[in-house]
Amino acid sequence: MKKMKSLLLRIWHVPGLKYVLVTVLAVVLIGFVDENSVWHHMRNTQRISELEGEIEKYDNLNKKNQARIRELDSNPKAIEKIARERYFMKTDDEDIFVLSDDLEEEQNATAE
């Protein structure tokens, strides 16, 4: 134990070692450990760029939806088209045939 203590004291009395140790400790704290570290800053910058991409995507989607709403407000034929396509509505003098590949896909999946 005395040898270890004397070794540490000799190392500690090396000129400039205190400053080097404090500088290394500060760089580690500022660069990696602290909540406001460079590492966290880089991760936050990357997250911000991802979120800005999402904002742009949703802005474009919003513009498309707004244009669709304007079309539905001004054109009654567009409402009729949506009612026919999505909700299978029809007029009294027509028949609707729904063609679907879902059943074939299920049969193919069970056969394999």
C-alpha positions in Angstrom: 0.0 0.0 0.0 2.9 2.4 0.8 4.5 1.6 -2.6 1.3 2.4 -4.4 0.8 5.7 -2.4 4.4 6.8 -3.0 4.0 6.0 -6.7 0.9 8.0 -7.0 2.5 10.9 -5.2 5.5 10.8 -7.5 3.2 10.8 -10.6 1.1 13.6 -9.1 4.2 15.8 -8.7 5.1 15.6 -12.4 5.0 19.1 -13.7 1.8 19.8 -15.8 0.2 16.5 -15.1 -2.5 18.1 -13.0 -3.5 20.3 -15.9 -3.5 17.5 -18.4 -5.7 15.4 -16.2 -8.1 18.2 -15.6 -8.2 19.0 -19.3 -8.9 15.3 -20.2 -11.6 15.1 -17.6 -13.2 18.3 -18.9 -13.1 17.1 -22.5 -14.8 13.8 -21.5 -17.5 15.6 -19.5 -18.2 18.2 -22.2 -17.9 15.8 -25.1 -19.8 12.7 -24.0 -21.2 12.7 -20.4 -23.0 16.0 -19.9 -26.7 16.5 -21.0 -25.5 19.3 -23.3 -22.6 17.4 -24.7 -21.4 17.4 -28.3 -22.7 13.8 -28.6 -26.2 14.9 -27.6 -26.0 17.9 -29.8 -25.2 15.8 -32.9 -28.0 13.4 -32.1 -30.4 16.3 -31.6 -29.3 17.8 -34.9 -30.0 14.6 -36.7 -33.4 14.2 -35.0 -34.3 17.8 -36.1 -33.5 17.1 -39.7 -35.6 13.9 -39.6 -38.5 15.9 -38.1 -38.2 18.6 -40.7 -38.5 15.9 -43.3 -41.7 14.6 -41.7 -43.0 18.2 -41.5 -42.4 18.6 -45.3 -44.1 15.3 -46.0 -47.2 16.2 -43.9 -47.3 19.7 -45.4 -47.5 18.1 -48.9 -50.2 15.7 -47.7 -52.1 18.6 -46.2 -51.9 20.6 -49.5 -53.3 17.5 -51.4 -56.1 17.1 -48.9 -57.0 20.8 -49.0 -57.1 20.6 -52.8 -59.4 17.5 -52.6 -61.7 19.3 -50.1 -62.0 22.3 -52.5 -62.8 19.9 -55.3 -65.5 18.2 -53.3 -67.0 21.5 -52.3 -67.2 22.7 -55.9 -67.9 19.5 -57.8 -70.9 17.3 -56.9 -69.6 14.6 -59.4 -66.5 14.2 -57.3 -68.7 13.3 -54.3 -70.6 10.8 -56.4 -67.3 9.2 -57.6 -66.1 8.8 -54.0 -69.4 7.3 -52.9 -69.3 4.8 -55.8 -65.7 3.8 -55.3 -65.4 3.6 -51.5 -68.9 2.8 -50.3 -70.2 0.8 -53.3 -73.2 3.1 -53.6 -75.2 2.9 -56.8 -78.2 4.3 -58.6 -81.4 2.4 -58.9 -80.9 1.2 -62.4 -77.4 -0.3 -62.2 -75.7 -3.3 -60.6 -72.3 -3.4 -58.9 -69.8 -6.2 -59.3 -66.9 -6.3 -56.8 -63.8 -8.0 -58.2 -61.2 -8.9 -55.6 -58.0 -10.9 -55.7 -58.0 -11.5 -51.9 -59.6 -15.0 -52.1 -57.1 -16.1 -54.7 -54.1 -14.8 -52.6 -55.4 -16.7 -49.5 -55.8 -20.0 -51.5 -52.3 -19.5 -53.0 -50.8 -18.9 -49.5 -52.4 -22.0 -48.0 -51.4 -24.2 -51.0 -47.7 -23.3 -50.5 
